[in-house]
Amino acid sequence: MAGQNGTPDAGRWLAVLGAGVMGTGIAALAVGHGVAVTLVDVDRSRLDAAPASVDRQVRLARLMGALPPEAVPGDLVTGLSLAELSTVAATTPAAVIEAVTEDPDAKAKVLADVSALVAPGTPIVSNTSSIPIDELAPATARPVDLIGIHFMNPPYLIRTVEVIRGPRTGDPTLERVRMLLAALGRDPIVVDDAPGFVTSRILHPMINDAVRVVAAGTATVEAVDQLMQGCLGHPTGPLRTADLIGLDNLVDSLWVLYGRTGDEGCRPCDLLLELVRAGHLGRKSGRGFYEYEGDRHEHEGELS
Amino acid sequence: MTTSSDRAVPETAGGSDAVQAELLRFLTARTRKPWTADADLFASGGLSSLFAMELVVHLERTYGIAIRGTDLRLENFRTVWRMAALVDRLRQPAPGGRGE
């Protein structure tokens, strides 16, 4: 599947940068759909844990009936840098997707490195949840190749993805990304560039408000989620969703939104900041607004 | 992703009694609810269908089996009977090999 035999399908592999929750989830989505993945992370321990995490998520996706039954799993290769791996890969990837920390500088650095490595015309995708694509564009050698895909968590269980077309994103880039998402069984909704695009611009201040309601003593965490689920049809409730996103990631995203919109509703509230300072980051750390008992790994990726 | 009925699922084979008993103990400890061997675990009011992944890991660790390929179907984990039958089948050497 890594495609070193020169067949027309040879380009059908994906590079994913960042082996955190989203990076491994995106890798699992691709592998489960028969697309080979090269997964890169600078952190050796995270990289070492990645194959087992991807395998577990592919099996979860299969169990949930979220993968095409006939798909032969794609190969997974891991490495500490794309440069190191590029010397062994004979073809260019179908796309490079960065899923590193939600920090504009960190993303800009990775995008600059990557655009220097891959062939022009290869879509360079940021899986940012809130940073405007055009703000990242100057870091790349070819802004025309840059585009945003905001996968939801977990990527292999949620079919709809938000695709962000920056003002400098080229038509061929959008077309290639559409083909890639079709191969991955995802349904893209294409929107214009803005801080937080659509989903985060609406969801993140709403979660922030839900935390404020709890901090004010109006209702418990459980009551807030039960009302949002039972009365308003929210699938998991905003606070359980926050735990799933990761409270640190949520705070990062809220700062991005606040800094670019000036909307006070996007300023992370005190209780949210306190939880992050205390290391209660949500499901991935075993505790956020809820506690997650048992082996963390077995819960990672659950929607509940 | 759960069915709308909480009826028992019709069964034919149920696997070994020891496996069934162990699974019932595990479920009761894990969910703090009593279960029967023919109860539909994922029926409404039951467990989240995502709990099935925890069952997969438990069965693999406890019985030294690997549940892969087409065996990874929610239907195989719907009742204690079905899980016990799956364990019995996977613990026997597969003559022609199982499809991945």
HADDOCK unambig.tbl for C-alpha pairs under 7 A between the chains (distance, minus, plus):
assign (segid A and resid 60 and name CA) (segid B and resid 53 and name CA) 6.07 0.50 0.50
assign (segid A and resid 62 and name CA) (segid B and resid 72 and name CA) 6.33 0.50 0.50
assign (segid A and resid 63 and name CA) (segid B and resid 72 and name CA) 4.88 0.50 0.50
assign (segid A and resid 63 and name CA) (segid B and resid 73 and name CA) 4.89 0.50 0.50
assign (segid A and resid 63 and name CA) (segid B and resid 74 and name CA) 5.75 0.50 0.50
assign (segid A and resid 64 and name CA) (segid B and resid 74 and name CA) 6.67 0.50 0.50
assign (segid A and resid 298 and name CA) (segid B and resid 54 and name CA) 6.16 0.50 0.50
assign (segid A and resid 302 and name CA) (segid B and resid 50 and name CA) 6.33 0.50 0.50
assign (segid A and resid 304 and name CA) (segid B and resid 48 and name CA) 6.47 0.50 0.50
assign (segid A and resid 304 and name CA) (segid B and resid 50 and name CA) 6.86 0.50 0.50
